[in-house]
Amino acid sequence: MRRFRAETIPVPGEAFTLGKDPSHHLLRVTGISPGESVEVFDGRGRSCFAVLESVVDGCAVLRATQERPIVIRPKRLLITGLLKGSSFDSLVRMSTELGVDQIWPVVLSRSVAKGDRLQRWNRIAASAAGQCGRSDIPEIRSPAPLSDCLDDVPSDMVRYVLVPGSPLIERPEGPAAVFLGAEGGLSKPEIAQSVEAGFQLAGLGTLTLRAESAAAAVLSRLL
């Protein structure tokens, strides 16, 4: 079923109007016709099924039919070195599809990429959320120094730092944070800094993965 983002989720039986951009996608790109059912989500965890009733001033008017149950799962935080080119775009997309709740890019000693593309990353995350069926969108921060991110990790989270050759990471029952490096991996001082902040050394097996592949692998294991 086609999915579109709405500002709010109405109660069943209530009519509501989509914004200009999602209406264009629904009407012009997807070609939904009156009477067809779709799903709408608000990006904050709520979603519902709805039927297209009419079009007013180019915007789709729908009527909610049934609200979907809210999915509750342990929180997952990904702290990752900033990657160059399209690699970080891929990381954001895959991490969203795998259910991560927060993505915190950090500038590391071996980071090649520079700059803040937060608006682009948010668009990629919103698109991936719509495609994969989740009703919330990960919170993505602007790139920051490692020390700032380590200080902000919630105290109730189990913490892992990915270091090749370390014991295989285990799936925790509660909330968890994972820290992985950029191209070239983490430096010894960065590993020591994370361990001092309560992170446990963890690995993914015998192979050395690209950073975006490592993110997908560890989130698959944790989720």
N, C-alpha and C positions, 0 to 999 in steps of 0.2 A: 504494500500500500504506500502511496506517495505521502511524503511528510513535509510539512512547512512550519516555519517558525512564526509564533504569534507573541505579542507583548504580554498578554495574560490568557489564562485558560478559564473559560466560562463554565458555569454549571450546566449539566445536561438540560436541553430544551431551550437554552438561551441563544439568541442570534448575536453574531459578532462580525466585525469587519477586519480583514487582514490589511497590513500596511501595503504601501505602494510596491516595494521590491518583491516581497513574497507573493503578492497578487499577480504581478507580471510573470513570475516564474510559474505559478499555478495555472494561469489562464493562457499565456502565450507560449511558454517554453514546454510545459507539460501537457497542455491542452485538456485540462479537466473540464467536463461539461456539467451543467446543472443536474442535480440528482446523484452525482457520483460522490462516493465517500472518500475522505482523506484523513490523515492524522495530523494534528498540530501539536507543537511542543513549545515551551516557553524558555528553554535553556537553563532553567533553574530546578528541574526535576519533575515538573508536572506536564501531562499531556492528555489529549482526549481525541476521540473520533468525532468527525463532523461531516456534514453534507453540504455541498455547495448549493445555495438557493438562488442567488442572483448576482448581478454585477452592477455596482453603483459608482459612477464617475471613475471607472477603470479599476475599482477595487472589488475584491471578492467578498461577498457576504455569505457566511456559513452559519449553520446551526449545529451546536454541539449535541451529540447523541449519547456518548458514554465516556466517562473519564477513566483513564488507565490507572492501575494501582501504582503508587510511588515505590520505586525500587530503593531499598536501603542496603548498603554494603559497606564494609570497612573502607576508610579513607586511604587513598594511595597518593603519595607525593613523589614526583620525579625531579630530582636536582641534577642538572646535566650541563656539561660544558657547552658553550656556544659553538655550533658547527657551521661550516662554510657552505655557500651555495644553496642548493635545494635539499641538502641533507637534513637541515633542521626542519624544513617544511615537511619532509617525509616523517621525521621523528614526531612532530606534532600530530600529523594525521594518524599514524599507527598508534600512538599513545592514546589518542582520543577514542579510537575504535576499540582499544583494549581496556577502557574504563578508568583511566587515570583521572584523578580529581584536580590536581594542581601540577603545573610545569614551571620550574624556576630555572631559567638559564643563568649560568654563572660564567664570569670571565676568568679563565685559568691561565697558568703560566705558559701552557702549550697551545692555547687557543689561537687559531688562525683567523677566524671570522671576527669582524668588528661590526658595531652598529646595532640599532634597535629597529626591528621590523614587527613590532607588537601588533599593529593593525592587521597586517597580513597574516600573522600567526592566528589571531583571533578569528579571521574569516575562514581560514583552513579548518580550525577546530569546530566552528559552527557548521560548516559544510559536512565534515566527517561525522559529527553527532547526528545530523539529519539523515545521513546515508546509512549509518549503522544501527539506528533504532533507539539510541539513548535520548533521554529527555533533558539532560543537563549538559552543560558545556564546561570543559576544564577552565580553571582560572590560570592564566598565563601572566607571569610577571615580566617586567623589563629586565634586561641583563643587569646583574649586580655583582659586587665582589663576593667571594666565597664566604668570608667571615660573616657578612650580613645575613646570608641565607642560613648558615649553620645555626646562628643565634635565634632564628625565627622558627625553627622546626618545633612543632608542638611537643610538649613533654610526654604525651601519652603514646607517641609513635615509636615502634621498633625501627631501628635505623641500620641500614646496610650501606657499605661502600664497596663497589665492585672493583676487585683487584685480581688479575689473572693468577691462577694457581692457588687461590684461597678455597676453603671448603664450599661445597655446593650450597647455594642459598636455599633457605627453607621458607615455606609459606607460613606466615604468621596468621593467627586468627583475628587479631585486631588491626588497628591502623598502622601503616608502615611508610617509611621514607627510604628511597633508594638514591644513591649518589653515584654517578658515573662520569667519566672524563670525556674530553673532546678528542680530536685527532691527536695521536701520540700518547693518549692515556694521561693518568694523573702523575704528578711529581711526588717524590718521597715526602717533601714538606706538606703537600696538600693531603696526602693519605694520613700523615701524622696529625694534622689539624682536624681532620674528620674523626679520627679515632678518639682524640681528646674530647671531641664534642659528643661522644657516646655512640659512634657508628661502629658496627661490627664488620670485619673483613669478610667478604663473600665472593663467590665465583660462579661461573656458568658452565664449567666443564673444562675440557682440555684445549678447545679451539679458541683462537683470538678473533673476536668479532668486531666489525665496524661499529662505531658508536650508535648509529641509529638501529642497527640490527641487535645490538646488546640491549637497547631500551625495549625493543619489542620482545626479546627473549625473556628478560627479567620480569616484565609486566605480565607476560603470558603465564609465567611460573607463579607469580604472586596472586593473580586474579583467577 
